[in-house]
Amino acid sequence: MEDLSFFTTGDGVRIAYRFDGREDAPVLMLSNSIATSLHMWDGVMPEFAERFRVLRYDTRGNGASQAPAGAYSLDRFGRDVIELLDALGLERVHFLGLSLGGFIGQWLGVHAPERIDRLVLSNTSAHLGPAEYFDRRIAELARDIEMTETAEGFIRNWFPARMADARLPVVEAFRKMVLETSAQGLAGSFAAVRDADLRPVIELVNRPTLVIAGEHDTVTAASHGEAIAAAIPGARYLALPSVHLPNVEVERAFVDAVLGFLAEDVSSARD
């Protein structure tokens, strides 16, 4: 049985999480993409866990966390993180979020900077539109009961065709994550992304920030990452030769970039 723990948010939603790595190390929190679980980070865990106490969790509506009905909000996703940190007695953490996790990371950088040491925002945007696109995706979920078309769409957006066509084990692991995602949870998550617009406030982020983008990303374009990095004072920008999941497609370069950035300030993680 999977080694998961659970806590309940202020609005009554059960959230799954787990720790890996040394208990005496600084904490690195990882936040997953939409329609995935904390297992999206499995490939990079060995090296991350060598250096950090890694906290992974499933966002509401995804993975083993509960999927309440209705539209979610970025504010609620952010407060889920704060409530989890409070429940675990963690004052500050390094935070790495990819895609939806990157939206959450931006929200934390704006609204709860005192909880963040260093911030890594990967393959994300401050705003994605138009709203009609997400409304269509939400409507499609009502028809795609088995999630098969939805899963195929995600796979084609996440990986280069050569990987998707070969049906590599790592790709199929991500397909399984999508197929196991609650349609209700995915619809709620789509609504949160649809309604999120951090562009007016992103310049308020004052934590040391690394923004990573995929040169071939068609979901959160590299230009979106560039815009975030340009808006956050002192932020660094790195484009990797990948689509939407550089932690899988160009794992070595991704790990090196993240660890190199975090190593600069590891000693201050408990200051």
Secondary structure, DSSP 8 states (H G I E B T S, - for coil): ----EEEE-TTS-EEEEEEES-TTS-EEEEE--TT--GGGGGGGHHHHHHHSEEEEE--TTSTTS---SS---HHHHHHHHHHHHHHHT---EEEEEETHHHHHHHHHHHH-GGGEEEEEEES--SB---HHHHHHHHHHHHH-TT-HHHHHHHHHHHS-HHHHHHT-HHHHHHHHHHHTS-HHHHHHHHHHHHH-B-TTTGGG--S-EEEEEETT-SSS-HHHHHHHHHHSTT-EEEEES-SS-HHHHTHHHHHHHHHHHHHTSGGGTT-
